[in-house]
């Protein structure tokens, strides 16, 4: 993934912050060819991600089998 608006070298100095940023990028803008999201990272950082409610609900449904009555 190439991001022209973020200094990823500086961001990588903080692994947790980089992981959150990368997951947000992957979820909001899509994955590269053949790229996958690591389930362990997604489970760990899901509460910290800045994503829309529908995406969060879908991910919780997939990861934890949570069901919503809306």
N, C-alpha and C positions, 0 to 999 in steps of 0.2 A: 504494500500500500504506500502510495506517495501522497503526502499532504503538504501543500505549498504554504499554508497559512499557520503552521505550527512548527516550532522548533523541537522536533522529536528527539534529537540528541540530548537536549537539556531536559526534556520530559522523562527520558529514560533513567535519569539520575534518581528518580523516585519511582520504584517499580509498581507500587500500589496505584499511584496517580496515573501512571502510564497505562496500566491494565484497564482502569476505569475509562480513560479516554479512548483507548483502542476498541473496547467493547461498544461504547457509544457510537463510534464511527462505523463499526461493522453493522450494528443494528439499524442505524439511521440511514446509511448510504449503501449498504449491501456488501457482500463478500466478493473478494477477487476469485477468479477461476480456480476451482479446486480447494479453496480455503474453507476451513471449518472453525466454529467457535468451540472452545474447550468448555465442556459442561461444568467442570470443577471451578473454573474461573467465573463462569456466569453465575453459578450458585453462590459463590463467595461474595461477588461484588454487585449482585442484583439490587440490594437495597440502596446502594450508593449511585446507581445509574440515573442520569437525567434523560428519561424517555417518557413518551406519552403513556397515559393510563391503559389504553387498549393493548399496547405492546407489552406492558408490564403484566397485565392480566393474562394475556396469551402465554407469556413465558412461564408464569407461575402455574398455569394450567398444565403446560407441557412438563415442567420440571417436577412439580409437587402434586400434580393431579388435584389442584384446588378447583372447585366448581363455583361459579358465580351465578346468582339467580337474577340477572338483569336481562 
